């Protein structure tokens, strides 16, 4: 079973073309959606922990 992470603190969401980034104190996520995709309709995302 996967590990769940609850975001704490402020959430920052913004476009950093071509990616959409979400940042909190606990994590940073970067998404590469299709340009015509409605971000509010995205409800199923797989997340993998990694190091850059």
N, C-alpha and C positions, 0 to 999 in steps of 0.2 A: 504494500500500500504506500502511496506517496506521502510526502511530508507537506503539511500545510503551513503557510506563513501569513500571519495577520499583519497588515501594514499599520505602523504607528506613526504619529506625527503628521505633518503636512504632506499632501500628495501634489506633485508637480507633473502636469501633462502638457506636452507641446510637440509640435512638428519640428523635427530636425532633419529636413529633407535629405533623402527620401524616406526616412524612418519616422515613426511616431514613438516618442519616449515617455515612459512613466517612471518617476523617481519618488522614493520615500526614504526615510531613514534606514529602513530594513533592506531595500533592494532597488535595483534599477533594471527596467525591462525595455527592450527595443523591439518594435514590430515593423514589419515591412509589408503593409497592406497594399492591395491593388489600388491604384489612384481613384477608381470609381466606387470603391467599397465604402459603405456607410459604417463608420466606426461604432455607432450605437447598436448596430445589428450583430456585431461580433460577440459571440457568447461561448465559444469553445476554443480555448487556446492551450496548447501544450507548452510547458516551461521546463527548461533544462538548466541546471546550475552549472556554471562553467567559469573559467578564469580567462582573462584576455591577456 
